């Protein structure tokens, strides 16, 4: 299942982190598993408060 191609100037997909409630955008390293990405960072994944 290839990742969707995006044109320059179009907005990137965005999600909200369940820990810090901040929005975060799609990143190239998450291209293959964007559907499984839940947290914006390793700190939020561990539950460490900011």
C-alpha positions as CSV (number, residue, x, y, z in Angstrom):
1,X,0.0,0.0,0.0
2,X,1.9,3.1,-1.2
3,X,1.8,6.3,0.8
4,X,-0.2,9.1,-0.7
5,X,1.8,11.6,-2.7
6,X,1.4,15.2,-1.7
7,X,1.9,18.4,-3.7
8,X,4.0,21.3,-2.4
9,X,1.7,23.8,-0.7
10,X,-0.9,21.3,0.4
11,X,-1.4,20.8,4.1
12,X,0.1,17.7,5.7
13,X,-2.1,15.3,7.7
14,X,-2.4,16.2,11.3
15,X,-3.2,14.3,14.6
16,X,-3.6,15.3,18.2
17,X,-1.4,13.7,20.8
18,X,-3.5,12.0,23.6
19,X,-0.9,12.9,26.3
20,X,-0.1,16.6,25.7
21,X,-3.1,17.4,23.5
22,X,-0.9,19.2,21.0
23,X,-1.3,18.8,17.3
24,X,1.5,17.1,15.3
25,X,2.0,16.7,11.6
26,X,2.9,13.9,9.3
27,X,6.7,13.2,9.1
28,X,8.6,11.3,6.4
29,X,9.8,8.7,8.9
30,X,6.2,7.9,9.7
31,X,5.3,7.4,6.0
32,X,4.8,3.6,6.2
33,X,2.9,3.5,9.5
34,X,1.1,6.8,9.9
35,X,-2.1,5.0,10.8
36,X,-0.5,3.5,13.9
37,X,1.3,6.7,15.1
38,X,-0.4,8.0,18.3
39,X,2.1,10.1,20.1
40,X,4.1,13.2,19.1
41,X,7.3,12.2,20.8
42,X,9.1,9.4,22.7
43,X,8.5,11.4,26.0
44,X,4.7,11.4,25.4
45,X,4.8,7.7,24.5
46,X,6.5,6.9,27.8
47,X,3.9,9.2,29.6
48,X,6.6,11.6,30.9
49,X,5.0,15.0,31.7
50,X,6.4,18.0,29.9
